[in-house]
Amino acid sequence: MENEKITDDGAQAEIGKNTAGADSVNNDIINLPDNTLSQKPEARKPLFIVFRYLFIIICSILVTLSLILFILYAVPVLKEFSPRRKTEITNNQELKKDLLYKKQISVLTKDVQRLSLKFNAYTSGQSYIVINTIENRFSLYTNKKLIREGFCSSGSYTMLQTAGNKKWIFKTPKGKYWIHGKTTNPVWKRPDWSFVEEGSPIPPKDDFSRYEYGVLGDYALALGDGYMIHGTIYKRFLGMPVTHGCVRLNDEDLKVIFNTLNIGSKVYIF
């Protein structure tokens, strides 16, 4: 019986130790989540600050872009719809008697007459053509009325240079010109730069390799100095600056222009 009691006492003591140990382990386990939970907000705080600053920067950029777009596009539109002050025509007799007013009216009248004469000289009753090398468009006029317009191709403004320091700039000349000659089924006599451009040796001036048929269309109008208005086999490039200086047109427009303009007709290129 005593042995059993001793055993029981020992067992109880062992159980007490185990219980105490389990309690301490449980306390540690219970305390771990508290430490972990207390550390998580501290770990997330820098990340939150970074996201907050990024959000502020993105919003600032969007607001700035919105203001720029508003100033560029919305403000001019609003100005168009804003009420404008109307010009009033008065019949002030005292103003008409003023010497400075009379002098100013006299100057304006002379300017109008001078510009009218200049305009009539440039736009006579004869047919003429205006070539816009910026937009690569042409306008054909007869009796000061527009009868045809469309796309054309003008100089590319590129430069070709040889090893011997000889160079060509392919640009369409600007100014007032006139038709020097008209040709049907024109033949292109290739200049030196044509051979340099393709890397071929330059032949003699009258060599048969210089002559090419069918590349200038059915008609050509000479402007002088080797420049012409002619057709093209590269119709997909019309409307673009791709030529070596001449003005290219499609077949239909070229035929109308050829039949409308005469030798001496004016050509305005800008």
Buried (B, 14 or more C-beta within 10 A) or exposed (E): EEEEEEEEEEEEEEEEEEEEEEEEEEEEEEEEEEEEEEEEEEEEEEEEEEEEEEEEEEEEEEEEEEEEEEEEEEEEEEEEEEEEEEEEEEEEEEEEEEEEEEEEEEEEEEEEEEEEEEEEEEBEEBBBBBBBBEEBBBBBBBEEEEEBBBBBBBBBEEEBEEEEEEEBEBBBBEEEBBBBEBBEEBEBEBBBBBBBBEEEEBEEEEEEEBEEEEBBBBBBBBBEEEBBBBBBEEBEBBEBBBBBBBBBBBEEBBBBBBEBBEEEBBBBBE
